[in-house]
Amino acid sequence: MDIAIHNSKKKVSVSDDAFAASFNEALVHQLVVSYMASARAGTKAQKTRSQVSGGGAKPWRQKGTGRARAGTIRSPLWRSGGVTFAATPRDYGKKLNKKMYRVGMRSLVSELVRQERLVLIEKLGVTEPKTKQMQARLNELGVNNALVLTDGLDSAVYLAARNIPNIQVMDIAIVDPVSLIKQEKIVIDEAALKKLEERLS
């Protein structure tokens, strides 16, 4: 299939497998859930009665005091004791096979092409880290809520875009499904498109 370059008669030929795949909603949902779950820290931790310091000696004898029997001052019933069902560090990640990930990304990118949310350009043309220059280029493209994908992270582009609301700049090598869905438009140059095609093939 061919994808037209914005405001140009030129078209770029791309693989049908990568950019014309059918939309699999269930797989894309799995992709997003897996990505977001893997991003969770899972570092919450509490101490059980065995991990709290102290409490080695029995606080009083078993019988004859009139008080309830107690074996340790670190019991969960006591102030400053351990926690009954203590939280421990855990991994929230959900396994997703590489093949499933690739098919899901193909499905997602193909749907973006069908919805005309993918804006292909020859070059971004931002040479200096100036917000004004970046904003002028985005106005030319007619976008105000976009993910800008480049082949390699250009510091000039990144610095020029960071003060513009709803604009995110990302290297094509680390693009993720959530970023693709979140933004209204995806602005991508030819070099990045070819890298994306290689990644999805």
BAFI-3210 file (N, C-alpha, C; in Angstrom, 3 decimals, decimal comma, padded with zeros to 6 digits):
// residues 201
n [1|2|3|4|5|6|7|8|9|10|11|12|13|14|15|16|17|18|19|20|21|22|23|24|25|26|27|28|29|30|31|32|33|34|35|36|37|38|39|40|41|42|43|44|45|46|47|48|49|50|51|52|53|54|55|56|57|58|59|60|61|62|63|64|65|66|67|68|69|70|71|72|73|74|75|76|77|78|79|80|81|82|83|84|85|86|87|88|89|90|91|92|93|94|95|96|97|98|99|100|101|102|103|104|105|106|107|108|109|110|111|112|113|114|115|116|117|118|119|120|121|122|123|124|125|126|127|128|129|130|131|132|133|134|135|136|137|138|139|140|141|142|143|144|145|146|147|148|149|150|151|152|153|154|155|156|157|158|159|160|161|162|163|164|165|166|167|168|169|170|171|172|173|174|175|176|177|178|179|180|181|182|183|184|185|186|187|188|189|190|191|192|193|194|195|196|197|198|199|200|201]
n.u [000,831|000,264|001,258|000,340|002,359|002,087|000,584|001,715|002,355|003,696|004,123|004,629|005,685|004,610|004,632|001,881|001,313|002,209|000,905|-001,709|-003,229|-005,891|-008,163|-007,760|-009,405|-009,470|-006,877|-005,360|-006,295|-005,267|-002,594|-002,307|-003,082|-001,099|001,199|000,708|000,451|002,993|004,371|003,859|005,106|005,065|006,236|005,389|005,628|005,346|005,880|005,872|004,980|007,270|009,266|009,443|011,475|012,629|010,652|011,412|011,345|008,924|006,253|004,956|004,329|002,606|000,347|-001,729|-001,604|-003,893|-004,208|-004,633|-003,160|000,102|002,582|004,457|005,545|005,312|003,094|000,415|-001,819|-000,955|000,117|002,511|003,197|003,598|002,218|-000,831|-001,640|000,712|001,787|003,820|006,701|005,915|005,543|003,707|003,557|002,280|002,523|003,275|003,476|006,132|005,371|002,616|002,665|003,810|001,893|-000,304|000,627|000,857|-001,843|-002,838|-001,381|-002,212|-004,909|-004,729|-003,802|-006,022|-007,919|-006,949|-005,192|-002,510|000,065|002,121|005,320|008,014|010,351|010,798|011,903|012,757|015,322|016,516|016,476|013,866|010,805|008,962|009,576|008,926|006,186|005,213|005,670|003,972|001,534|001,444|001,066|-001,363|-001,984|-002,615|-002,528|-000,515|001,669|004,981|007,047|010,353|013,380|015,632|016,375|016,167|017,719|017,187|014,590|013,209|013,623|012,442|009,801|008,964|007,685|005,238|001,864|000,210|001,808|004,024|007,268|008,993|011,366|011,372|012,246|011,518|008,799|005,499|002,385|000,452|001,143|000,683|-002,079|-003,036|-002,563|-003,985|-003,154|-000,553|002,532|004,906|008,121|009,707|012,018|011,623|009,256|010,060|011,713|009,793|008,301|010,159|010,363|007,823|007,619]
n.v [-001,201|002,397|005,379|008,680|011,624|014,399|017,330|016,999|015,502|013,241|009,790|007,172|003,886|001,147|-001,849|-004,076|-005,926|-004,720|-002,217|-002,455|-004,204|-006,154|-004,887|-005,842|-005,724|-006,910|-007,894|-005,553|-004,318|-006,074|-005,596|-002,936|-003,155|-004,909|-003,331|-001,113|-002,383|-003,428|-001,128|-000,430|000,122|-001,516|-001,595|-001,517|-002,227|-003,963|-004,887|-008,149|-009,963|-011,422|-009,938|-007,510|-005,685|-006,825|-008,245|-010,765|-012,016|-013,505|-011,468|-011,590|-014,103|-017,187|-017,946|-016,838|-014,044|-012,704|-011,406|-011,514|-014,251|-013,894|-014,039|-012,546|-009,158|-008,154|-008,899|-008,763|-007,722|-005,916|-002,527|-001,072|-003,537|-006,304|-006,465|-008,013|-009,245|-008,642|-006,350|-007,132|-006,538|-006,714|-008,027|-006,639|-007,155|-008,378|-011,197|-011,143|-012,570|-012,200|-012,361|-011,912|-009,287|-007,958|-008,428|-007,152|-004,485|-004,013|-004,148|-001,950|000,260|000,069|000,674|003,329|004,435|003,928|005,556|007,963|009,243|009,199|011,204|011,725|012,996|014,469|015,583|016,935|019,437|021,155|022,889|024,252|024,603|025,926|027,004|028,527|027,981|025,273|025,352|026,784|024,955|022,859|024,157|024,458|021,807|021,431|020,400|020,033|018,390|015,967|013,142|013,146|011,381|010,412|009,417|008,398|010,380|013,711|016,375|019,099|019,122|017,919|019,786|022,035|021,320|020,761|022,688|023,007|022,448|019,224|018,045|015,546|014,233|011,525|008,868|006,579|004,036|003,427|003,575|003,146|001,304|002,734|005,459|005,814|005,529|007,493|010,116|012,488|012,799|011,271|012,262|011,592|011,088|010,213|008,548|007,527|006,155|004,051|002,703|001,918|000,200|-001,853|-002,774|-003,804|-005,815]
n.w [000,000|-000,350|001,299|001,525|001,463|003,586|002,280|-000,274|-003,485|-003,540|-002,680|-000,280|-000,417|001,462|003,505|003,269|005,238|007,592|007,686|006,837|008,262|009,751|012,272|015,561|018,271|020,832|021,143|021,021|023,311|025,214|024,812|025,675|028,372|029,312|028,918|030,619|033,079|033,432|033,874|036,451|039,752|042,087|044,661|047,278|050,741|053,864|057,326|058,709|061,738|062,282|061,162|062,442|064,689|067,910|070,652|071,478|073,987|076,179|077,226|079,797|082,360|081,567|083,109|085,864|086,074|085,440|083,163|079,543|077,794|076,354|073,847|072,527|072,155|069,690|068,358|065,944|067,196|068,970|069,688|067,551|066,645|064,295|060,884|060,007|057,431|055,651|053,128|050,311|048,186|044,716|041,377|038,853|036,217|033,080|031,099|027,642|024,566|022,137|019,480|019,635|020,581|018,394|016,369|017,531|017,604|014,853|014,146|015,574|014,479|011,812|012,087|012,847|010,470|008,815|010,058|009,405|011,107|011,095|010,216|007,640|006,946|005,023|006,207|009,475|009,829|011,850|013,062|015,100|018,721|019,241|020,385|018,952|016,296|016,125|016,754|014,576|012,539|013,294|013,060|010,306|009,605|010,683|013,228|016,742|018,854|019,321|018,697|018,052|016,029|015,625|013,889|015,921|018,744|018,402|019,833|019,414|018,371|020,479|022,597|021,474|021,426|024,017|025,616|024,516|024,937|024,962|023,039|022,210|021,949|020,568|020,239|017,573|018,122|020,714|020,898|022,201|022,740|024,293|024,080|021,352|021,179|022,886|021,862|019,539|016,848|014,879|014,076|011,731|010,286|007,100|007,452|010,030|009,602|007,959|009,745|011,594|010,030|009,619|012,229|012,696|010,850]
ca.u [000,000|000,978|000,821|000,650|003,053|001,225|000,742|002,621|001,821|004,553|003,631|005,645|005,178|004,878|004,131|000,474|001,299|002,440|000,066|-003,080|-003,724|-007,241|-008,137|-008,081|-009,619|-009,131|-005,418|-004,876|-006,616|-004,282|-001,328|-002,339|-003,117|000,224|002,157|000,433|000,722|004,452|004,892|003,606|006,317|004,879|007,271|004,777|006,093|005,089|006,564|005,086|005,422|008,620|010,236|009,553|012,541|012,208|009,625|011,998|010,958|007,497|006,103|004,654|004,131|001,381|-000,807|-001,689|-001,546|-005,223|-004,235|-004,656|-001,839|000,807|003,884|005,401|005,011|005,244|001,874|-000,397|-002,834|-000,309|000,633|003,871|003,439|003,637|000,954|-001,362|-001,416|001,615|002,041|005,213|006,987|005,436|005,624|002,368|003,684|001,522|003,322|002,708|004,457|006,672|004,560|001,354|002,965|004,033|000,592|-001,111|001,131|000,455|-003,273|-003,013|-000,849|-003,087|-006,144|-004,380|-003,741|-007,409|-008,617|-006,225|-004,550|-001,071|000,462|003,471|006,040|009,366|011,228|010,142|012,438|013,072|016,782|016,956|015,574|013,016|009,386|008,271|009,815|008,166|004,764|004,925|005,633|002,749|000,428|001,459|000,514|-002,738|-002,149|-002,361|-002,462|000,175|002,899|005,946|007,986|011,553|014,385|016,654|015,837|016,852|017,594|016,586|013,147|012,699|013,620|011,505|008,416|008,613|006,817|003,953|000,957|-000,357|002,755|005,027|008,279|009,504|012,174|010,584|012,751|010,917|007,371|004,681|000,978|-000,318|001,448|000,042|-003,529|-003,326|-002,533|-004,973|-002,453|000,818|003,348|006,070|008,882|009,949|013,031|010,987|008,251|010,788|012,147|008,583|007,957|011,117|010,035|006,557|007,689]
ca.v [000,000|003,669|006,416|009,994|012,597|015,569|018,480|016,626|014,481|012,071|008,722|006,216|002,518|000,393|-003,222|-004,286|-006,695|-003,830|-001,022|-002,712|-005,376|-005,982|-004,402|-006,840|-004,904|-007,679|-007,986|-004,201|-004,121|-006,871|-004,887|-001,747|-003,627|-005,461|-002,217|-000,310|-003,219|-003,541|000,172|-000,265|-000,110|-002,693|-001,564|-001,387|-003,275|-003,825|-005,936|-009,140|-010,059|-011,995|-008,975|-006,354|-005,938|-007,000|-009,254|-012,098|-012,597|-013,524|-010,278|-012,031|-015,542|-017,658|-018,033|-016,223|-012,570|-012,175|-010,823|-012,485|-014,819|-013,220|-014,671|-011,562|-007,797|-007,779|-009,484|-007,778|-007,131|-004,900|-001,316|-001,228|-004,927|-006,557|-006,361|-009,373|-009,689|-007,578|-006,202|-007,401|-006,091|-007,682|-007,655|-006,606|-007,383|-009,455|-011,720|-011,055|-013,122|-011,237|-012,441|-011,235|-007,854|-007,455|-008,460|-006,107|-003,188|-003,897|-003,877|-000,587|001,208|-000,012|001,394|004,754|004,797|003,926|006,707|009,161|009,890|009,157|012,301|011,440|014,155|014,127|015,953|017,879|020,756|021,988|022,801|024,904|024,323|027,109|026,657|029,263|027,246|024,027|025,698|027,171|023,714|022,138|024,906|024,075|020,453|021,487|019,539|020,682|017,319|014,969|012,441|013,330|010,258|010,683|008,351|008,904|011,556|014,956|017,266|020,370|018,873|017,663|021,040|022,954|020,857|020,423|023,697|023,066|021,457|018,144|017,590|014,641|013,804|010,211|008,105|005,465|002,782|003,148|003,904|002,165|001,360|003,742|006,755|005,851|005,672|008,685|011,351|012,611|012,568|010,764|012,897|010,711|011,380|009,027|007,669|006,854|005,232|002,860|001,981|001,314|-000,920|-002,918|-003,269|-004,538|-006,937]
ca.w [000,000|-000,389|002,231|000,948|002,305|003,839|001,378|-001,365|-004,388|-003,353|-001,800|000,184|-000,465|002,697|003,529|003,648|006,493|008,727|007,705|006,359|009,001|010,310|013,651|016,574|019,470|022,041|021,240|021,326|024,732|025,946|024,621|026,537|029,762|029,600|029,003|031,811|034,257|033,560|034,317|037,887|040,551|042,948|045,706|048,607|051,661|055,298|058,085|059,460|063,141|062,343|060,641|063,336|065,663|069,307|070,897|071,668|075,286|076,525|078,086|081,177|082,435|080,928|084,024|087,183|086,117|085,174|081,816|078,441|077,524|075,253|073,601|071,996|072,092|068,282|067,803|065,203|068,081|069,807|069,072|067,000|066,257|062,845|060,145|059,845|056,048|055,207|051,686|049,945|046,814|043,737|039,967|038,269|034,771|032,436|029,980|026,301|023,634|021,161|018,260|019,951|020,669|017,029|015,671|018,155|017,146|013,439|014,168|016,079|013,482|010,634|012,407|012,811|009,041|008,320|010,638|008,929|012,254|010,846|009,317|007,143|006,401|004,553|007,321|010,376|009,469|013,023|013,177|016,337|019,850|019,431|020,447|017,889|015,051|016,223|016,705|013,188|011,744|013,676|012,463|008,880|009,505|011,184|014,413|018,044|019,858|018,487|019,062|016,961|016,017|014,839|013,847|016,833|019,438|018,060|020,995|018,984|018,248|021,829|023,362|020,830|021,644|025,404|026,234|023,817|025,541|024,143|022,012|022,777|020,973|020,958|019,286|017,033|018,691|022,029|020,859|022,909|022,335|025,029|023,466|020,035|021,358|023,678|021,090|018,459|015,577|014,949|013,034|011,537|009,054|006,246|008,058|011,174|009,053|007,494|010,953|012,160|009,149|009,942|013,563|012,639|009,870]
c.u [000,868|000,377|001,275|001,364|002,187|001,592|001,746|001,953|002,588|003,912|004,764|005,011|005,583|004,222|002,672|000,373|001,384|001,422|-001,351|-003,657|-005,120|-007,134|-008,618|-008,183|-009,177|-007,621|-004,807|-005,135|-005,600|-002,924|-001,224|-002,296|-001,738|001,251|001,968|000,714|002,227|005,077|004,688|004,838|006,199|005,870|006,709|005,227|005,746|005,763|005,578|005,629|006,849|009,688|010,409|010,600|011,978|011,207|010,149|011,520|009,443|007,244|005,732|004,354|002,745|000,162|-000,636|-001,688|-002,932|-005,340|-004,286|-003,245|-001,206|002,184|004,922|004,743|004,888|004,055|001,102|-001,479|-002,269|000,104|002,107|004,230|003,484|002,263|000,470|-001,136|-000,576|001,779|003,518|005,459|006,551|005,558|004,224|002,364|002,861|002,295|002,557|003,780|004,896|005,824|003,223|001,546|003,083|002,717|-000,318|-000,693|000,772|-001,013|-003,547|-002,570|-001,732|-004,382|-005,900|-004,329|-005,157|-008,194|-007,997|-005,638|-003,026|-000,725|001,920|004,081|007,417|010,371|010,511|010,614|012,671|014,556|017,324|015,986|014,698|011,542|008,603|008,376|008,981|006,662|004,338|004,798|004,362|001,511|000,298|000,785|-000,933|-002,990|-001,867|-002,347|-001,825|001,370|003,822|006,987|009,154|012,498|015,582|016,130|016,715|016,635|016,939|015,064|012,535|012,575|012,619|010,059|008,014|007,728|005,460|003,029|000,420|000,527|003,834|005,977|008,884|010,336|011,357|010,998|012,074|009,415|006,555|003,212|000,168|-000,103|000,762|-001,463|-003,878|-003,443|-003,519|-004,368|-001,058|001,577|004,637|006,795|009,209|010,913|012,434|009,962|008,907|011,259|010,954|008,176|008,864|010,754|008,778|006,594|008,180]
c.v [001,254|004,623|007,759|010,871|013,851|016,744|018,215|015,562|013,160|011,070|007,778|004,831|001,760|-000,992|-003,287|-005,016|-005,779|-002,699|-001,220|-003,955|-005,096|-005,596|-005,475|-006,114|-005,618|-007,726|-006,626|-003,879|-004,859|-006,175|-003,707|-002,149|-004,139|-004,345|-001,430|-001,085|-003,318|-002,243|000,398|-000,642|-001,349|-002,763|-001,438|-002,542|-002,933|-004,997|-006,871|-009,202|-010,603|-010,995|-007,743|-006,662|-006,038|-008,135|-010,648|-012,783|-012,539|-012,382|-010,574|-013,521|-015,935|-017,568|-017,175|-014,709|-011,957|-011,544|-011,924|-012,988|-014,125|-013,833|-013,678|-010,185|-007,320|-008,439|-008,410|-007,113|-005,974|-003,681|-001,525|-002,687|-005,077|-006,408|-007,775|-009,932|-008,619|-007,573|-006,458|-006,899|-007,154|-007,130|-007,751|-006,958|-008,557|-009,897|-011,600|-011,551|-012,073|-011,197|-011,715|-009,723|-007,251|-007,379|-007,360|-004,711|-002,949|-003,483|-002,429|000,455|001,237|000,753|002,907|005,271|004,908|005,150|008,051|009,967|009,898|010,224|012,073|012,697|013,700|014,363|016,966|019,306|021,689|021,822|023,402|024,591|025,519|026,712|027,284|028,523|025,960|024,301|026,073|025,943|022,913|022,821|024,608|022,730|020,390|020,560|020,331|019,670|016,123|014,328|012,556|012,227|010,558|009,484|008,818|010,185|012,760|015,936|018,593|020,238|018,693|018,960|022,047|022,605|020,749|021,447|023,815|022,019|020,468|017,705|016,763|014,201|012,498|009,582|006,888|004,121|002,428|003,453|002,775|002,330|002,459|005,137|006,903|006,105|007,031|009,962|011,313|012,274|012,028|011,385|012,099|011,068|010,079|008,036|006,865|005,833|003,928|002,013|001,250|000,091|-002,121|-003,592|-004,145|-005,748|-008,224]
c.w [000,000|000,638|001,673|001,964|002,399|002,922|000,253|-002,228|-004,237|-002,390|-001,430|000,225|000,804|002,619|003,978|004,981|007,710|008,833|007,173|007,023|009,543|011,789|014,612|017,925|020,747|022,249|021,588|022,803|025,603|025,955|025,593|028,010|030,190|029,798|030,298|033,099|034,513|034,069|035,811|038,701|041,421|044,094|047,126|049,504|053,104|056,007|058,790|060,883|063,253|061,889|061,533|064,407|067,080|069,450|071,111|072,933|075,475|077,510|079,545|081,170|081,927|081,854|085,271|087,220|085,940|083,790|080,757|078,167|076,305|075,097|073,104|071,964|070,636|067,573|067,028|066,045|068,904|068,997|068,718|066,703|064,748|062,214|059,836|058,446|055,360|053,685|051,417|048,527|045,807|042,325|039,368|036,780|034,260|031,195|028,665|025,336|022,617|019,898|018,462|019,992|019,269|016,250|016,214|017,702|015,678|013,344|014,565|015,055|012,241|010,861|012,403|011,375|008,478|008,814|010,240|010,089|012,112|009,811|008,916|006,539|005,916|005,672|008,189|010,119|010,631|013,311|014,467|017,477|020,194|019,331|019,296|016,555|015,002|016,084|015,284|012,301|012,037|013,102|010,973|008,671|009,988|012,361|015,686|019,195|019,147|019,176|017,857|017,059|015,089|014,862|014,669|017,468|019,156|019,208|020,632|018,916|019,638|022,626|022,799|021,165|023,098|026,103|025,555|024,415|024,511|022,975|022,697|021,677|021,467|019,843|018,849|017,652|020,013|022,064|021,491|022,524|023,013|024,426|022,114|020,151|021,958|022,839|019,913|017,103|015,843|013,780|012,924|010,252|008,322|006,884|009,209|010,692|008,604|008,681|011,589|011,347|009,425|011,268|013,541|011,699|010,524]
res [m|d|i|a|i|h|n|s|k|k|k|v|s|v|s|d|d|a|f|a|a|s|f|n|e|a|l|v|h|q|l|v|v|s|y|m|a|s|a|r|a|g|t|k|a|q|k|t|r|s|q|v|s|g|g|g|a|k|p|w|r|q|k|g|t|g|r|a|r|a|g|t|i|r|s|p|l|w|r|s|g|g|v|t|f|a|a|t|p|r|d|y|g|k|k|l|n|k|k|m|y|r|v|g|m|r|s|l|v|s|e|l|v|r|q|e|r|l|v|l|i|e|k|l|g|v|t|e|p|k|t|k|q|m|q|a|r|l|n|e|l|g|v|n|n|a|l|v|l|t|d|g|l|d|s|a|v|y|l|a|a|r|n|i|p|n|i|q|v|m|d|i|a|i|v|d|p|v|s|l|i|k|q|e|k|i|v|i|d|e|a|a|l|k|k|l|e|e|r|l|s]
***
